[in-house]
Amino acid sequence: MEEHLPETVRAVEHELTALLRRGRGVSWEIAREVHPNLEPNAYGLLLWLRRSGSIRLTDLAARLGIGKGTLSRQIHGLETIGLVRRDPDPTDRRASQLSLTDEGQRRFDTAREARLERFRRTLDSWPAPDVENFARLLHRFNETYF
C-alpha cells in the first residue's frame, strides 16, 4: 500500500460522510415533494420501481439487498398512500408484481425532475469529461462497496 493511501482513504471517508449527511436532508425534501407522508428512504424504492416498470417483491428485495419482510412493510406504506400497487404475477399465482400507480409515477417524476435540476445546477460549471468521470467512479464505488 502506498504511504499516501491512508490519508486519501480518510479524505474519501470524510467527503462521503459530508455527502451522505447532506443527502439525508435532500432526501427529506424530495420525499415530501412526492408525498407529505413519504419516508425519505422510500425515494430509492420508487426509483427502482420507476426503472423496472413492474417487479416482484423478492426480486426487488434481492436488488436492494434488504429482507422481504422489511421491504414488504415499506411497500405496504407506499400502497397505503396510493403510490404503489400490487398486481397478480401472470407467471406465478402466489406472487405479485409491484409497480407505481399513475399518481405515484406522476408525483415521482415531478420530484425527480426537481432533484435532477439541482444536480444540473451543481454540475453545470464542471467540464463534461469531469462529470462523466465522476459518474463512472461513483458507479464503480457503488458496485464494489455496497
NURODO-842849 format. One record per residue: residue number from 1; residue in three letters; x, y negated, z negated of N, C-alpha, C in turn. Coordinates in steps of 0.02 Angstrom, whole numbers, plus 50000, padded with zeros to 5 digits. Layout:
BEGIN
  vexpa  nugu    nxx    nyy    nzz   caxx   cayy   cazz    cxx    cyy    czz
    NUM   ALA      X      Y      Z      X      Y      Z      X      Y      Z
...
END
This chain:
BEGIN
  vexpa  nugu    nxx    nyy    nzz   caxx   cayy   cazz    cxx    cyy    czz
      1   MET  50043  50059  50000  50000  50000  50000  50044  49938  50000
      2   GLU  50026  49890  50040  50066  49829  50043  50057  49789  49979
      3   GLU  50110  49751  49962  50109  49713  49899  50052  49662  49896
      4   HIS  50036  49630  49951  49984  49578  49951  49913  49607  49949
      5   LEU  49906  49671  49961  49840  49700  49965  49798  49692  49902
      6   PRO  49826  49703  49842  49783  49695  49783  49752  49624  49778
      7   GLU  49791  49573  49795  49764  49505  49793  49712  49496  49848
      8   THR  49723  49525  49905  49675  49521  49960  49610  49557  49941
      9   VAL  49617  49614  49910  49557  49651  49888  49519  49611  49836
     10   ARG  49555  49578  49790  49521  49535  49741  49485  49478  49776
     11   ALA  49515  49450  49828  49483  49396  49865  49420  49421  49899
     12   VAL  49422  49481  49929  49362  49510  49960  49308  49520  49908
     13   GLU  49327  49547  49851  49278  49558  49797  49246  49492  49774
     14   HIS  49287  49441  49767  49262  49375  49746  49212  49347  49797
     15   GLU  49231  49350  49861  49188  49322  49913  49123  49362  49921
     16   LEU  49128  49429  49916  49067  49469  49920  49021  49456  49860
     17   THR  49050  49447  49802  49010  49431  49743  48973  49365  49753
     18   ALA  49008  49314  49779  48976  49250  49792  48921  49257  49844
     19   LEU  48935  49296  49897  48885  49306  49950  48823  49342  49922
     20   LEU  48834  49393  49883  48777  49431  49855  48737  49388  49807
     21   ARG  48771  49348  49766  48736  49303  49719  48692  49254  49757
     22   ARG  48720  49223  49809  48681  49176  49849  48626  49213  49887
     23   GLY  48642  49273  49910  48594  49312  49947  48532  49330  49907
     24   ARG  48542  49342  49842  48484  49357  49799  48436  49298  49797
     25   GLY  48464  49238  49792  48422  49178  49792  48385  49170  49858
     26   VAL  48420  49180  49912  48388  49176  49978  48336  49230  49986
     27   SER  48351  49291  49961  48302  49346  49965  48237  49329  49930
     28   TRP  48241  49295  49873  48180  49274  49839  48140  49226  49882
     29   GLU  48176  49178  49913  48142  49129  49956  48109  49164  50016
     30   ILE  48146  49207  50049  48120  49241  50109  48062  49285  50090
     31   ALA  48068  49322  50035  48014  49366  50013  47951  49326  50001
     32   ARG  47957  49268  49969  47898  49227  49956  47867  49200  50020
     33   GLU  47909  49189  50071  47883  49167  50135  47841  49222  50168
     34   VAL  47862  49285  50158  47824  49340  50186  47758  49348  50150
     35   HIS  47761  49349  50083  47701  49356  50042  47718  49334  49971
     36   PRO  47673  49298  49938  47688  49273  49870  47702  49328  49819
     37   ASN  47677  49388  49830  47686  49442  49782  47740  49492  49803
     38   LEU  47780  49475  49852  47830  49520  49878  47894  49517  49836
     39   GLU  47919  49575  49817  47983  49579  49782  48039  49567  49832
     40   PRO  48094  49535  49812  48147  49520  49860  48179  49581  49893
     41   ASN  48184  49636  49857  48215  49696  49887  48171  49727  49941
     42   ALA  48108  49708  49943  48062  49736  49993  48076  49708  50063
     43   TYR  48110  49652  50068  48125  49624  50134  48165  49675  50176
     44   GLY  48212  49708  50145  48252  49759  50180  48209  49816  50205
     45   LEU  48159  49836  50166  48113  49888  50188  48073  49865  50249
     46   LEU  48050  49804  50246  48012  49777  50302  48056  49773  50364
     47   LEU  48119  49755  50355  48165  49751  50412  48173  49820  50445
     48   TRP  48182  49872  50404  48188  49940  50432  48124  49961  50467
     49   LEU  48067  49945  50437  48003  49963  50469  47994  49924  50534
     50   ARG  48015  49862  50535  48008  49822  50596  48051  49851  50652
     51   ARG  48112  49872  50634  48157  49902  50683  48132  49970  50707
     52   SER  48105  50009  50660  48086  50078  50676  48020  50082  50712
     53   GLY  47976  50035  50700  47909  50039  50727  47866  50084  50684
     54   SER  47884  50147  50680  47849  50195  50639  47900  50247  50616
     55   ILE  47897  50265  50552  47947  50311  50525  47918  50349  50466
     56   ARG  47939  50410  50457  47918  50449  50399  47952  50424  50336
     57   LEU  47918  50429  50280  47946  50407  50217  48011  50444  50202
     58   THR  48014  50509  50214  48076  50546  50200  48133  50522  50243
     59   ASP  48120  50505  50306  48173  50480  50350  48196  50411  50328
     60   LEU  48149  50369  50308  48167  50302  50285  48208  50306  50220
     61   ALA  48188  50349  50175  48224  50358  50112  48296  50380  50126
     62   ALA  48305  50426  50173  48372  50450  50191  48414  50394  50220
     63   ARG  48384  50354  50264  48421  50298  50295  48442  50247  50243
     64   LEU  48398  50235  50195  48413  50184  50144  48454  50211  50086
     65   GLY  48458  50277  50081  48495  50307  50026  48461  50300  49958
     66   ILE  48395  50302  49958  48358  50299  49895  48310  50358  49891
     67   GLY  48288  50372  49830  48243  50429  49819  48174  50417  49848
     68   LYS  48142  50473  49866  48075  50469  49895  48025  50439  49846
     69   GLY  48032  50456  49782  47986  50429  49732  47991  50354  49725
     70   THR  48053  50329  49722  48064  50257  49718  48037  50222  49780
     71   LEU  48052  50250  49838  48029  50220  49900  47953  50222  49904
     72   SER  47923  50277  49884  47851  50283  49886  47817  50229  49844
     73   ARG  47845  50215  49785  47817  50162  49742  47823  50094  49776
     74   GLN  47880  50082  49807  47890  50018  49841  47842  50011  49901
     75   ILE  47835  50065  49938  47789  50064  49996  47717  50054  49972
     76   HIS  47699  50086  49918  47631  50077  49891  47618  50003  49876
     77   GLY  47667  49969  49847  47659  49897  49834  47649  49858  49898
     78   LEU  47685  49876  49951  47678  49842  50015  47611  49857  50048
     79   GLU  47586  49918  50037  47519  49936  50062  47466  49895  50026
     80   THR  47474  49888  49961  47425  49853  49919  47416  49780  49942
     81   ILE  47470  49749  49963  47464  49679  49986  47454  49673  50061
     82   GLY  47442  49730  50094  47421  49730  50164  47476  49722  50215
     83   LEU  47539  49736  50197  47594  49728  50244  47615  49793  50279
     84   VAL  47599  49849  50247  47620  49915  50273  47560  49961  50274
     85   ARG  47559  50007  50322  47506  50058  50324  47538  50127  50334
     86   ARG  47500  50177  50313  47520  50246  50324  47470  50276  50373
     87   ASP  47497  50308  50424  47455  50344  50473  47475  50417  50472
     88   PRO  47428  50462  50487  47446  50533  50489  47501  50546  50540
     89   ASP  47548  50589  50521  47602  50608  50567  47573  50660  50615
     90   PRO  47574  50646  50680  47544  50693  50728  47581  50760  50732
     91   THR  47643  50762  50709  47681  50825  50713  47679  50865  50648
     92   ASP  47655  50835  50593  47654  50869  50528  47597  50840  50487
     93   ARG  47544  50877  50479  47484  50852  50444  47497  50835  50372
     94   ARG  47550  50864  50342  47566  50850  50272  47601  50783  50264
     95   ALA  47628  50756  50317  47668  50695  50314  47629  50636  50344
     96   SER  47657  50577  50333  47628  50518  50363  47683  50474  50392
     97   GLN  47663  50431  50437  47708  50383  50468  47695  50315  50437
     98   LEU  47748  50280  50421  47743  50213  50393  47755  50162  50449
     99   SER  47718  50108  50447  47731  50054  50494  47703  49989  50465
    100   LEU  47725  49934  50494  47698  49869  50473  47627  49861  50500
    101   THR  47585  49830  50461  47520  49810  50487  47532  49751  50534
    102   ASP  47481  49732  50572  47487  49673  50615  47504  49612  50572
    103   GLU  47471  49606  50515  47484  49550  50470  47555  49553  50442
    104   GLY  47577  49613  50424  47645  49622  50399  47697  49603  50451
    105   GLN  47685  49623  50512  47731  49606  50567  47732  49531  50579
    106   ARG  47674  49500  50579  47670  49428  50590  47707  49390  50535
    107   ARG  47693  49408  50473  47725  49374  50416  47801  49386  50416
    108   PHE  47820  49448  50428  47891  49464  50429  47928  49426  50484
    109   ASP  47899  49425  50544  47932  49391  50600  47940  49317  50586
    110   THR  47889  49286  50556  47893  49215  50540  47949  49201  50489
    111   ALA  47951  49242  50436  48003  49233  50385  48072  49248  50413
    112   ARG  48076  49299  50455  48141  49318  50483  48167  49263  50528
    113   GLU  48124  49233  50566  48146  49178  50610  48176  49121  50569
    114   ALA  48146  49106  50511  48173  49054  50467  48242  49075  50441
    115   ARG  48249  49139  50424  48313  49164  50399  48366  49161  50454
    116   LEU  48348  49182  50514  48396  49180  50569  48416  49109  50586
    117   GLU  48370  49062  50581  48386  48992  50593  48437  48967  50543
    118   ARG  48431  48989  50482  48479  48971  50430  48548  48998  50448
    119   PHE  48551  49060  50471  48614  49089  50494  48642  49050  50553
    120   ARG  48598  49033  50601  48620  48995  50660  48652  48928  50639
    121   ARG  48619  48893  50593  48646  48829  50571  48715  48838  50538
    122   THR  48722  48890  50499  48786  48903  50465  48841  48921  50515
    123   LEU  48824  48963  50563  48875  48989  50609  48883  48947  50672
    124   ASP  48842  48897  50681  48843  48857  50742  48911  48825  50755
    125   SER  48946  48806  50703  49010  48772  50713  49068  48821  50722
    126   TRP  49055  48885  50715  49108  48935  50722  49117  48951  50796
    127   PRO  49178  48965  50817  49188  48990  50885  49154  49057  50894
    128   ALA  49126  49069  50954  49089  49131  50967  49130  49194  50951
    129   PRO  49195  49196  50967  49233  49257  50950  49237  49269  50874
    130   ASP  49237  49215  50835  49238  49223  50762  49173  49253  50737
    131   VAL  49117  49230  50765  49051  49257  50745  49047  49331  50765
    132   GLU  49070  49347  50824  49069  49417  50847  49113  49461  50802
    133   ASN  49172  49435  50785  49218  49473  50742  49189  49481  50672
    134   PHE  49158  49428  50646  49126  49431  50580  49072  49484  50579
    135   ALA  49030  49485  50630  48977  49535  50634  49006  49605  50638
    136   ARG  49058  49614  50679  49089  49680  50686  49120  49703  50620
    137   LEU  49154  49659  50586  49187  49677  50523  49135  49691  50468
    138   LEU  49082  49652  50465  49029  49666  50416  48998  49734  50429
    139   HIS  48985  49749  50492  48958  49814  50510  49005  49870  50489
    140   ARG  49068  49862  50504  49118  49912  50485  49120  49921  50409
    141   PHE  49119  49867  50373  49120  49871  50299  49058  49908  50274
    142   ASN  48999  49889  50299  48937  49920  50277  48934  49994  50295
    143   GLU  48960  50011  50353  48959  50082  50374  49005  50125  50330
    144   THR  49060  50097  50307  49107  50137  50269  49100  50131  50194
    145   TYR  49072  50076  50170  49067  50065  50097  49002  50092  50069
    146   PHE  48948  50078  50102  48882  50094  50074  48857  50160  50100
END
